[in-house]
Amino acid sequence: SIANLDQHQSQAVIETVEGVQRIRGLAGSGKTIVLALKVAYLHAQNPSWRIAVTFNTRSLKEQFRRLINNFTIEQTGTEPDWECIDIINAWGGPGDGERDGVYHRFCRVNGIPFLDFGAAKSKFAKGNEFAGACSEALAVAKQPEPLYDLMLIDEAQDLPSEFLSLCYRSLSSPGRLVYAYDELQSLTGSSVLPPEDLFGNSPDGSPLVRLTKPSPSTPT
């Protein structure tokens, strides 16, 4: 397994689906590296795509910026077009671009009242602040404006399922989303739901996302 790790990582970078893709691995297995490489690769292949990378731990922001910058230079000889790539917090708030977040931007673009942590704490049960805020935003935005062509989520095990659903609803068709998580480590002690439960249902009640068992030549 150790000998084949680099091969599997490279395969995860290159393989891309027109939809949702998940990356599972233990802590330290290189999920963040794979996501950064994937951004650099897909940005080089599709320079006009609007791409977002989000996460739970704010300290990952500079790490992602450095990795994406270095990997893009290695592949293309030039720095990435940062007008097309957002390394963005999950929650965010008003202020400059460094304070922005996926949830805050979703609210602003769709004309939905934004809830900061204090307001969400007062409105929802303790420990349910972010999940409640995202759930309320999704309930109000019946047809959200697309924010990105591709989103990548790191540390998905530490983010509420409502946020992942909000990310998916923020995408242009065909809903390209990559989420990486560690099934054995979660700050909340909860596990990541199956994709059929994670991204919500269509009006007819069927899951918006199904990850079918892949054939040997098909990524999932």
C-alpha atoms as an extended CHARMM CRD file, in Angstrom:
* protein
*
       220  EXT
         1         1  SER       CA              0.0000000000        0.0000000000        0.0000000000  PROA      1               0.0000000000
         2         2  ILE       CA              2.7990000000        2.4280000000        0.8480000000  PROA      2               0.0000000000
         3         3  ALA       CA              4.5640000000        1.6600000000       -2.4310000000  PROA      3               0.0000000000
         4         4  ASN       CA              1.3950000000        2.3560000000       -4.4180000000  PROA      4               0.0000000000
         5         5  LEU       CA              0.3350000000        5.5220000000       -2.5590000000  PROA      5               0.0000000000
         6         6  ASP       CA              1.7910000000        7.9640000000       -5.0750000000  PROA      6               0.0000000000
         7         7  GLN       CA              0.1690000000        6.0750000000       -7.9360000000  PROA      7               0.0000000000
         8         8  HSD       CA             -3.2470000000        6.2340000000       -6.2680000000  PROA      8               0.0000000000
         9         9  GLN       CA             -2.8270000000        9.9310000000       -5.4920000000  PROA      9               0.0000000000
        10        10  SER       CA             -1.9150000000       10.7040000000       -9.1030000000  PROA      10              0.0000000000
        11        11  GLN       CA             -4.9240000000        8.7080000000      -10.2910000000  PROA      11              0.0000000000
        12        12  ALA       CA             -7.2240000000       10.6880000000       -7.9730000000  PROA      12              0.0000000000
        13        13  VAL       CA             -5.8730000000       13.9580000000       -9.3970000000  PROA      13              0.0000000000
        14        14  ILE       CA             -6.3680000000       13.0490000000      -13.0560000000  PROA      14              0.0000000000
        15        15  GLU       CA             -9.6810000000       11.2060000000      -12.7770000000  PROA      15              0.0000000000
        16        16  THR       CA            -12.5660000000       13.6540000000      -12.9220000000  PROA      16              0.0000000000
        17        17  VAL       CA            -16.3040000000       13.1630000000      -13.2470000000  PROA      17              0.0000000000
        18        18  GLU       CA            -19.0040000000       15.5070000000      -14.4930000000  PROA      18              0.0000000000
        19        19  GLY       CA            -20.6980000000       15.5150000000      -11.1210000000  PROA      19              0.0000000000
        20        20  VAL       CA            -19.7930000000       14.6590000000       -7.5350000000  PROA      20              0.0000000000
        21        21  GLN       CA            -16.5640000000       12.8750000000       -6.6100000000  PROA      21              0.0000000000
        22        22  ARG       CA            -15.4660000000       11.8770000000       -3.1110000000  PROA      22              0.0000000000
        23        23  ILE       CA            -11.9810000000       11.2340000000       -1.7440000000  PROA      23              0.0000000000
        24        24  ARG       CA            -11.6540000000        9.1880000000        1.4360000000  PROA      24              0.0000000000
        25        25  GLY       CA             -8.4690000000        8.6010000000        3.3870000000  PROA      25              0.0000000000
        26        26  LEU       CA             -6.9370000000        8.5190000000        6.8350000000  PROA      26              0.0000000000
        27        27  ALA       CA             -5.2900000000       11.5480000000        8.4170000000  PROA      27              0.0000000000
        28        28  GLY       CA             -1.9520000000       12.2330000000        6.7310000000  PROA      28              0.0000000000
        29        29  SER       CA             -2.7960000000       10.2620000000        3.5920000000  PROA      29              0.0000000000
        30        30  GLY       CA             -2.4490000000       13.3200000000        1.3620000000  PROA      30              0.0000000000
        31        31  LYS       CA             -6.0490000000       14.3900000000        0.7280000000  PROA      31              0.0000000000
        32        32  THR       CA             -5.1680000000       18.1000000000        0.8820000000  PROA      32              0.0000000000
        33        33  ILE       CA             -2.2790000000       17.5680000000       -1.5450000000  PROA      33              0.0000000000
        34        34  VAL       CA             -4.5780000000       15.7100000000       -3.9390000000  PROA      34              0.0000000000
        35        35  LEU       CA             -7.1640000000       18.5190000000       -3.8380000000  PROA      35              0.0000000000
        36        36  ALA       CA             -4.5440000000       21.2020000000       -4.4800000000  PROA      36              0.0000000000
        37        37  LEU       CA             -3.0960000000       19.2060000000       -7.3840000000  PROA      37              0.0000000000
        38        38  LYS       CA             -6.6090000000       18.6990000000       -8.7320000000  PROA      38              0.0000000000
        39        39  VAL       CA             -7.2590000000       22.4510000000       -8.6900000000  PROA      39              0.0000000000
        40        40  ALA       CA             -3.9950000000       23.1310000000      -10.5260000000  PROA      40              0.0000000000
        41        41  TYR       CA             -4.6770000000       20.3980000000      -13.0840000000  PROA      41              0.0000000000
        42        42  LEU       CA             -8.2830000000       21.3820000000      -13.8120000000  PROA      42              0.0000000000
        43        43  HSD       CA             -7.4510000000       25.1020000000      -13.8440000000  PROA      43              0.0000000000
        44        44  ALA       CA             -4.7860000000       24.4270000000      -16.4730000000  PROA      44              0.0000000000
        45        45  GLN       CA             -7.2470000000       22.3500000000      -18.5120000000  PROA      45              0.0000000000
        46        46  ASN       CA            -10.1880000000       24.7580000000      -18.0750000000  PROA      46              0.0000000000
        47        47  PRO       CA             -8.8060000000       28.2690000000      -17.4180000000  PROA      47              0.0000000000
        48        48  SER       CA            -12.2350000000       29.9340000000      -17.6370000000  PROA      48              0.0000000000
        49        49  TRP       CA            -13.8240000000       27.7970000000      -14.9000000000  PROA      49              0.0000000000
        50        50  ARG       CA            -14.6950000000       29.5340000000      -11.6420000000  PROA      50              0.0000000000
        51        51  ILE       CA            -13.1970000000       27.2870000000       -8.9650000000  PROA      51              0.0000000000
        52        52  ALA       CA            -13.5910000000       27.4100000000       -5.1770000000  PROA      52              0.0000000000
        53        53  VAL       CA            -11.7260000000       25.5330000000       -2.4650000000  PROA      53              0.0000000000
        54        54  THR       CA            -13.2340000000       25.5480000000        1.0150000000  PROA      54              0.0000000000
        55        55  PHE       CA            -12.5030000000       23.8830000000        4.3660000000  PROA      55              0.0000000000
        56        56  ASN       CA            -13.1750000000       23.9520000000        8.0940000000  PROA      56              0.0000000000
        57        57  THR       CA             -9.7340000000       24.9850000000        9.4130000000  PROA      57              0.0000000000
        58        58  ARG       CA             -8.7560000000       28.5500000000        8.5150000000  PROA      58              0.0000000000
        59        59  SER       CA             -5.0430000000       27.7450000000        8.7020000000  PROA      59              0.0000000000
        60        60  LEU       CA             -5.4520000000       25.6720000000        5.5370000000  PROA      60              0.0000000000
        61        61  LYS       CA             -6.0120000000       28.8260000000        3.4860000000  PROA      61              0.0000000000
        62        62  GLU       CA             -2.3610000000       29.7910000000        3.0480000000  PROA      62              0.0000000000
        63        63  GLN       CA             -1.3460000000       26.1650000000        2.6160000000  PROA      63              0.0000000000
        64        64  PHE       CA             -3.8060000000       25.7470000000       -0.2580000000  PROA      64              0.0000000000
        65        65  ARG       CA             -2.6880000000       29.0210000000       -1.8370000000  PROA      65              0.0000000000
        66        66  ARG       CA              0.9690000000       27.9910000000       -1.7200000000  PROA      66              0.0000000000
        67        67  LEU       CA              0.3460000000       24.4810000000       -3.0210000000  PROA      67              0.0000000000
        68        68  ILE       CA             -1.9600000000       25.5500000000       -5.8560000000  PROA      68              0.0000000000
        69        69  ASN       CA              0.4590000000       28.2970000000       -6.8890000000  PROA      69              0.0000000000
        70        70  ASN       CA              3.4510000000       25.9390000000       -6.9350000000  PROA      70              0.0000000000
        71        71  PHE       CA              1.6230000000       23.0980000000       -8.6770000000  PROA      71              0.0000000000
        72        72  THR       CA              0.2400000000       25.4320000000      -11.3730000000  PROA      72              0.0000000000
        73        73  ILE       CA              3.6970000000       26.8710000000      -12.0640000000  PROA      73              0.0000000000
        74        74  GLU       CA              5.0450000000       23.3140000000      -12.3810000000  PROA      74              0.0000000000
        75        75  GLN       CA              2.3420000000       22.4030000000      -14.9130000000  PROA      75              0.0000000000
        76        76  THR       CA              2.0230000000       25.5920000000      -16.9410000000  PROA      76              0.0000000000
        77        77  GLY       CA              5.1120000000       27.6800000000      -16.2010000000  PROA      77              0.0000000000
        78        78  THR       CA              2.9310000000       30.5510000000      -14.9570000000  PROA      78              0.0000000000
        79        79  GLU       CA              1.0520000000       31.4150000000      -11.7800000000  PROA      79              0.0000000000
        80        80  PRO       CA             -2.6690000000       30.6210000000      -11.6440000000  PROA      80              0.0000000000
        81        81  ASP       CA             -5.2760000000       33.2300000000      -12.5280000000  PROA      81              0.0000000000
        82        82  TRP       CA             -6.4470000000       34.0750000000       -9.0240000000  PROA      82              0.0000000000
        83        83  GLU       CA             -9.4570000000       35.8720000000      -10.5070000000  PROA      83              0.0000000000
        84        84  CYS       CA            -10.8240000000       32.4110000000      -11.3100000000  PROA      84              0.0000000000
        85        85  ILE       CA             -9.8170000000       30.6020000000       -8.0960000000  PROA      85              0.0000000000
        86        86  ASP       CA            -11.2220000000       31.3530000000       -4.6470000000  PROA      86              0.0000000000
        87        87  ILE       CA             -9.6420000000       29.8220000000       -1.5520000000  PROA      87              0.0000000000
        88        88  ILE       CA            -12.5400000000       30.6700000000        0.6650000000  PROA      88              0.0000000000
        89        89  ASN       CA            -13.7440000000       30.0750000000        4.2270000000  PROA      89              0.0000000000
        90        90  ALA       CA            -16.8410000000       27.9860000000        4.8060000000  PROA      90              0.0000000000
        91        91  TRP       CA            -18.8630000000       30.5150000000        6.8650000000  PROA      91              0.0000000000
        92        92  GLY       CA            -17.2870000000       33.9310000000        6.2000000000  PROA      92              0.0000000000
        93        93  GLY       CA            -18.6470000000       37.3750000000        6.9400000000  PROA      93              0.0000000000
        94        94  PRO       CA            -18.7970000000       40.9820000000        5.7210000000  PROA      94              0.0000000000
        95        95  GLY       CA            -15.5400000000       42.7920000000        5.0450000000  PROA      95              0.0000000000
        96        96  ASP       CA            -12.6800000000       42.3240000000        2.6220000000  PROA      96              0.0000000000
        97        97  GLY       CA            -12.1610000000       39.2800000000        0.4240000000  PROA      97              0.0000000000
        98        98  GLU       CA            -10.1230000000       37.4900000000        3.0710000000  PROA      98              0.0000000000
        99        99  ARG       CA            -13.1900000000       37.4150000000        5.3470000000  PROA      99              0.0000000000
       100       100  ASP       CA            -15.5860000000       36.1670000000        2.7000000000  PROA      100             0.0000000000
       101       101  GLY       CA            -17.0310000000       32.6640000000        2.8840000000  PROA      101             0.0000000000
       102       102  VAL       CA            -19.1680000000       30.3220000000        0.8250000000  PROA      102             0.0000000000
       103       103  TYR       CA            -22.2260000000       30.7460000000        3.0530000000  PROA      103             0.0000000000
       104       104  HSD       CA            -21.8100000000       34.5480000000        3.2060000000  PROA      104             0.0000000000
       105       105  ARG       CA            -21.4380000000       34.7890000000       -0.5730000000  PROA      105             0.0000000000
       106       106  PHE       CA            -24.4300000000       32.5050000000       -1.1310000000  PROA      106             0.0000000000
       107       107  CYS       CA            -26.5560000000       34.7930000000        1.0330000000  PROA      107             0.0000000000
       108       108  ARG       CA            -25.2850000000       37.9880000000       -0.5980000000  PROA      108             0.0000000000
       109       109  VAL       CA            -25.7350000000       36.8320000000       -4.1980000000  PROA      109             0.0000000000
       110       110  ASN       CA            -29.2020000000       35.3920000000       -3.5500000000  PROA      110             0.0000000000
       111       111  GLY       CA            -30.4510000000       38.2860000000       -1.4170000000  PROA      111             0.0000000000
       112       112  ILE       CA            -30.8100000000       36.2240000000        1.7680000000  PROA      112             0.0000000000
       113       113  PRO       CA            -30.2540000000       37.6700000000        5.2630000000  PROA      113             0.0000000000
       114       114  PHE       CA            -26.8180000000       36.5900000000        6.5050000000  PROA      114             0.0000000000
       115       115  LEU       CA            -26.4850000000       35.1650000000       10.0160000000  PROA      115             0.0000000000
       116       116  ASP       CA            -23.1850000000       35.5180000000       11.8520000000  PROA      116             0.0000000000
       117       117  PHE       CA            -22.2890000000       33.0790000000       14.6260000000  PROA      117             0.0000000000
       118       118  GLY       CA            -23.9560000000       35.1400000000       17.3400000000  PROA      118             0.0000000000
       119       119  ALA       CA            -27.2310000000       35.4650000000       15.4520000000  PROA      119             0.0000000000
       120       120  ALA       CA            -27.2050000000       31.7780000000       14.4960000000  PROA      120             0.0000000000
       121       121  LYS       CA            -26.4830000000       30.7670000000       18.0910000000  PROA      121             0.0000000000
       122       122  SER       CA            -29.4850000000       32.7500000000       19.2890000000  PROA      122             0.0000000000
       123       123  LYS       CA            -31.7470000000       31.2990000000       16.6130000000  PROA      123             0.0000000000
       124       124  PHE       CA            -30.7050000000       27.6520000000       16.5860000000  PROA      124             0.0000000000
       125       125  ALA       CA            -29.7320000000       25.0780000000       19.1730000000  PROA      125             0.0000000000
       126       126  LYS       CA            -26.1980000000       25.1060000000       20.5380000000  PROA      126             0.0000000000
       127       127  GLY       CA            -23.9050000000       23.1580000000       18.2530000000  PROA      127             0.0000000000
       128       128  ASN       CA            -26.3390000000       23.5680000000       15.3630000000  PROA      128             0.0000000000
       129       129  GLU       CA            -25.4220000000       27.1620000000       14.4520000000  PROA      129             0.0000000000
       130       130  PHE       CA            -23.8570000000       26.5990000000       11.0310000000  PROA      130             0.0000000000
       131       131  ALA       CA            -26.1650000000       23.7480000000       10.0590000000  PROA      131             0.0000000000
       132       132  GLY       CA            -29.1940000000       25.8710000000       10.9580000000  PROA      132             0.0000000000
       133       133  ALA       CA            -27.9300000000       28.9100000000        9.0580000000  PROA      133             0.0000000000
       134       134  CYS       CA            -27.2320000000       26.8640000000        5.9150000000  PROA      134             0.0000000000
       135       135  SER       CA            -30.5490000000       25.0230000000        6.1610000000  PROA      135             0.0000000000
       136       136  GLU       CA            -32.4460000000       28.3010000000        6.4180000000  PROA      136             0.0000000000
       137       137  ALA       CA            -30.5860000000       29.7660000000        3.4250000000  PROA      137             0.0000000000
       138       138  LEU       CA            -31.3720000000       26.6880000000        1.3380000000  PROA      138             0.0000000000
       139       139  ALA       CA            -35.0530000000       26.8840000000        2.2820000000  PROA      139             0.0000000000
       140       140  VAL       CA            -35.2620000000       30.5120000000        1.1370000000  PROA      140             0.0000000000
       141       141  ALA       CA            -33.2330000000       30.1910000000       -2.0790000000  PROA      141             0.0000000000
       142       142  LYS       CA            -35.4950000000       28.0660000000       -4.2600000000  PROA      142             0.0000000000
       143       143  GLN       CA            -33.3880000000       28.6020000000       -7.4040000000  PROA      143             0.0000000000
       144       144  PRO       CA            -29.9350000000       29.7850000000       -6.2710000000  PROA      144             0.0000000000
       145       145  GLU       CA            -27.6350000000       31.6860000000       -8.5740000000  PROA      145             0.0000000000
       146       146  PRO       CA            -24.6330000000       29.5590000000       -9.6040000000  PROA      146             0.0000000000
       147       147  LEU       CA            -21.4360000000       30.7910000000       -7.9610000000  PROA      147             0.0000000000
       148       148  TYR       CA            -18.8760000000       28.3420000000       -9.3350000000  PROA      148             0.0000000000
       149       149  ASP       CA            -18.2100000000       25.7310000000      -12.0190000000  PROA      149             0.0000000000
       150       150  LEU       CA            -16.2570000000       23.5280000000       -9.6150000000  PROA      150             0.0000000000
       151       151  MET       CA            -15.9920000000       23.3160000000       -5.8310000000  PROA      151             0.0000000000
       152       152  LEU       CA            -13.5850000000       21.2880000000       -3.7140000000  PROA      152             0.0000000000
       153       153  ILE       CA            -14.2180000000       20.7230000000        0.0000000000  PROA      153             0.0000000000
       154       154  ASP       CA            -11.5340000000       19.5740000000        2.4190000000  PROA      154             0.0000000000
       155       155  GLU       CA            -12.2640000000       18.2690000000        5.9420000000  PROA      155             0.0000000000
       156       156  ALA       CA            -15.8530000000       17.4640000000        4.9800000000  PROA      156             0.0000000000
       157       157  GLN       CA            -16.2030000000       15.3220000000        8.1230000000  PROA      157             0.0000000000
       158       158  ASP       CA            -16.0700000000       18.5330000000       10.2130000000  PROA      158             0.0000000000
       159       159  LEU       CA            -18.7070000000       20.4190000000        8.2040000000  PROA      159             0.0000000000
       160       160  PRO       CA            -22.4920000000       19.9590000000        8.4720000000  PROA      160             0.0000000000
       161       161  SER       CA            -24.2850000000       18.1560000000        5.6800000000  PROA      161             0.0000000000
       162       162  GLU       CA            -26.4060000000       21.2730000000        5.1570000000  PROA      162             0.0000000000
       163       163  PHE       CA            -23.2610000000       23.1660000000        4.1510000000  PROA      163             0.0000000000
       164       164  LEU       CA            -22.2530000000       20.4960000000        1.6310000000  PROA      164             0.0000000000
       165       165  SER       CA            -25.7630000000       20.6770000000        0.1870000000  PROA      165             0.0000000000
       166       166  LEU       CA            -25.4430000000       24.4680000000       -0.0380000000  PROA      166             0.0000000000
       167       167  CYS       CA            -22.1330000000       24.0530000000       -1.8990000000  PROA      167             0.0000000000
       168       168  TYR       CA            -23.7420000000       21.6610000000       -4.3740000000  PROA      168             0.0000000000
       169       169  ARG       CA            -26.6400000000       24.0640000000       -4.9470000000  PROA      169             0.0000000000
       170       170  SER       CA            -24.0990000000       26.8390000000       -5.6300000000  PROA      170             0.0000000000
       171       171  LEU       CA            -22.7420000000       25.1150000000       -8.7390000000  PROA      171             0.0000000000
       172       172  SER       CA            -23.5100000000       25.5130000000      -12.3970000000  PROA      172             0.0000000000
       173       173  SER       CA            -24.5790000000       22.3830000000      -14.2810000000  PROA      173             0.0000000000
       174       174  PRO       CA            -23.4360000000       19.5670000000      -14.1740000000  PROA      174             0.0000000000
       175       175  GLY       CA            -22.6170000000       20.1580000000      -10.4880000000  PROA      175             0.0000000000
       176       176  ARG       CA            -18.8930000000       19.4140000000      -10.2960000000  PROA      176             0.0000000000
       177       177  LEU       CA            -18.0180000000       18.9380000000       -6.6280000000  PROA      177             0.0000000000
       178       178  VAL       CA            -15.1240000000       17.0760000000       -4.9890000000  PROA      178             0.0000000000
       179       179  TYR       CA            -15.2360000000       16.4500000000       -1.2450000000  PROA      179             0.0000000000
       180       180  ALA       CA            -12.5120000000       14.8560000000        0.8470000000  PROA      180             0.0000000000
       181       181  TYR       CA            -12.9490000000       13.4660000000        4.3420000000  PROA      181             0.0000000000
       182       182  ASP       CA            -11.5060000000       11.2380000000        7.0330000000  PROA      182             0.0000000000
       183       183  GLU       CA            -14.1110000000        8.7390000000        8.1750000000  PROA      183             0.0000000000
       184       184  LEU       CA            -12.2590000000        8.0680000000       11.4300000000  PROA      184             0.0000000000
       185       185  GLN       CA            -11.7080000000       11.6500000000       12.6250000000  PROA      185             0.0000000000
       186       186  SER       CA            -14.4100000000       14.2330000000       13.2140000000  PROA      186             0.0000000000
       187       187  LEU       CA            -14.4480000000       17.2100000000       15.5540000000  PROA      187             0.0000000000
       188       188  THR       CA            -18.1400000000       16.6280000000       16.1970000000  PROA      188             0.0000000000
       189       189  GLY       CA            -17.9680000000       12.8700000000       16.5590000000  PROA      189             0.0000000000
       190       190  SER       CA            -20.4440000000       12.4210000000       13.7000000000  PROA      190             0.0000000000
       191       191  SER       CA            -19.7910000000       10.5150000000       10.4820000000  PROA      191             0.0000000000
       192       192  VAL       CA            -20.2400000000       11.7660000000        6.9360000000  PROA      192             0.0000000000
       193       193  LEU       CA            -23.6420000000       10.7930000000        5.5450000000  PROA      193             0.0000000000
       194       194  PRO       CA            -23.9810000000        8.7320000000        2.3440000000  PROA      194             0.0000000000
       195       195  PRO       CA            -24.1250000000       10.9730000000       -0.7550000000  PROA      195             0.0000000000
       196       196  GLU       CA            -27.7780000000       10.0440000000       -1.2950000000  PROA      196             0.0000000000
       197       197  ASP       CA            -28.5700000000       11.7370000000        2.0410000000  PROA      197             0.0000000000
       198       198  LEU       CA            -25.9150000000       14.4350000000        1.9000000000  PROA      198             0.0000000000
       199       199  PHE       CA            -26.9990000000       16.6290000000       -0.9990000000  PROA      199             0.0000000000
       200       200  GLY       CA            -30.7710000000       16.6110000000       -0.6830000000  PROA      200             0.0000000000
       201       201  ASN       CA            -33.5790000000       15.4590000000       -2.9600000000  PROA      201             0.0000000000
       202       202  SER       CA            -35.1140000000       16.6220000000       -6.2100000000  PROA      202             0.0000000000
       203       203  PRO       CA            -38.7980000000       17.7240000000       -6.2960000000  PROA      203             0.0000000000
       204       204  ASP       CA            -39.8840000000       14.1350000000       -7.0040000000  PROA      204             0.0000000000
       205       205  GLY       CA            -38.1280000000       12.9300000000       -3.8430000000  PROA      205             0.0000000000
       206       206  SER       CA            -35.2350000000       11.1220000000       -5.5290000000  PROA      206             0.0000000000
       207       207  PRO       CA            -31.6740000000       11.8680000000       -4.3390000000  PROA      207             0.0000000000
       208       208  LEU       CA            -29.8750000000       14.5990000000       -6.2620000000  PROA      208             0.0000000000
       209       209  VAL       CA            -26.6230000000       12.6210000000       -6.0710000000  PROA      209             0.0000000000
       210       210  ARG       CA            -26.0090000000        8.8990000000       -6.3350000000  PROA      210             0.0000000000
       211       211  LEU       CA            -22.5060000000        7.4390000000       -6.4050000000  PROA      211             0.0000000000
       212       212  THR       CA            -22.7850000000        4.1660000000       -8.2420000000  PROA      212             0.0000000000
       213       213  LYS       CA            -20.2520000000        1.3590000000       -7.9940000000  PROA      213             0.0000000000
       214       214  PRO       CA            -17.6790000000        2.1970000000      -10.6800000000  PROA      214             0.0000000000
       215       215  SER       CA            -16.3600000000       -0.0340000000      -13.3920000000  PROA      215             0.0000000000
       216       216  PRO       CA            -12.5650000000       -0.5800000000      -13.3570000000  PROA      216             0.0000000000
       217       217  SER       CA            -12.0800000000        2.2840000000      -15.8400000000  PROA      217             0.0000000000
       218       218  THR       CA            -14.5580000000        4.7560000000      -14.3490000000  PROA      218             0.0000000000
       219       219  PRO       CA            -13.8060000000        7.1540000000      -11.4520000000  PROA      219             0.0000000000
       220       220  THR       CA            -16.3710000000        7.7250000000       -8.7140000000  PROA      220             0.0000000000
